[in-house]
Amino acid sequence: MTRQLVVTADQLTRAQPGGIGTYVRGLLQGLRTVAVEEDLTVSLLSPRSPSRHLAEGDFPSRRVGLPEPLLTRVWRHFPLGVPANADIVHATSPAGPFGGGRSGARHSITVHDVLWRDHPELTTPRGAAFHEERLRYVISRSDMHVIIPSPSVADRLIADGLSESRVTRVRLGCATPPPTVMGRDEVLRSLALDHVVGDTPFTLAVGTVEPRKNYERLIAAHAVARREHPEVGVLLIVGAAGWGNVDTTGGLVLGEVDEDQLHALRHHCRVGAFVPIEEGWGLPAVEMLAAGRPVVVSSGVPSVAANVEVDVVTADNVEDIARGLVAALHRFDTASDRDRRRSSVKEFTWEQCARDHLAAWR
């Protein structure tokens, strides 16, 4: 019997969808592969948006006639827009909804992190209060299954009163590198960097430009490392502007680039760097390894916490980040080394991510 799955796509209507937006798109990509064999019909649910239109392949999208801020408040109390024939309703963010569908429908939500608890200085008081209230509500709802990518977050919430029987631990995926990659000169020219970078190496960091991503310390550490090891090259930062003020003096911020350009930058960088203060999962680190690159990460990145192919540093220590950059720089970079790095993250596919979610929906 065909089941009707509704997935919320509110994050995709934002000007900066961020990491949750990447997760939503990846999950939908994986669902395209598994939906037929699982006899699932998938549809999207999103708010009215003046700035963005969903383009998620063959999945139909239902728009609720409210803007996202108002819909988020409404969804706390009423599942507006959820079709009455839905068998599964999956909220991809704390926006909700938290009900709706058929009698006995399966309800789930993804909890990506609890960063507002550990680092309240990295969000607004209003944002922290919102996330805490939503999490408390989710824990109180015995009929709602909770999907969690981060092992440490899962353990903490279970200790906080969430029944383990309601938890499904999932692995996120990463984009498959294209069969052909833009040449180094071509991608630098397309970004008007050919005269800035030229033939010299470069270090690449990917992620929204916001305080949590720790760019100010990374830039300072990169300057320390470059004084003794100029082969780390310039520091390129790819990411949309996010919340908060970040001084990026000393780094070259490119903003957002298209997927082909990003794949090429990963492929051609000398070192990848991803050193957030804390992270729910850490897709940029996985994607850098999938491109075969040596990468330095902070200890708060769960996606590669046990991966021997990364150099792990302390996020709040500039000298340690500099040490990690140099260590990554000095890793061997033969064809077999690159293949080994790619192999270390081969389990992280969006198809596998979708299959992990299915465990919560059965």
Sequence and secondary structure as in RCSB ss.txt:
>XXXX:A:sequence
MTRQLVVTADQLTRAQPGGIGTYVRGLLQGLRTVAVEEDLTVSLLSPRSPSRHLAEGDFPSRRVGLPEPLLTRVW
RHFPLGVPANADIVHATSPAGPFGGGRSGARHSITVHDVLWRDHPELTTPRGAAFHEERLRYVISRSDMHVIIPS
PSVADRLIADGLSESRVTRVRLGCATPPPTVMGRDEVLRSLALDHVVGDTPFTLAVGTVEPRKNYERLIAAHAVA
RREHPEVGVLLIVGAAGWGNVDTTGGLVLGEVDEDQLHALRHHCRVGAFVPIEEGWGLPAVEMLAAGRPVVVSSG
VPSVAANVEVDVVTADNVEDIARGLVAALHRFDTASDRDRRRSSVKEFTWEQCARDHLAAWR
>XXXX:A:secstr
  EEEEEE GGGGSSS HHHHHHHHHHHHHHHHHTTTTTEEEEEEEEE SS     TT  EEEEEEEHHHHHHHH
TT  TT  TT SEEEESSTT     SSTT EEEEE    HHHH GGGS HHHHHHHHHHHHHHHH TTEEEEES 
HHHHHHHHHTT  GGGEEE         SS   HHHHHHHTT TTTTTTS EEEEES BSGGG HHHHHHHHHHH
HHH GGG EEEEE  B SS    TTSEEEE   HHHHHHHHHH SEEEE  S  SS HHHHHHHHTT  EEEETT
 GGGTT TTEEEE TT HHHHHHHHHHHHTS  SHHHHHHHHHHTTT  HHHHHHHHHHHH 
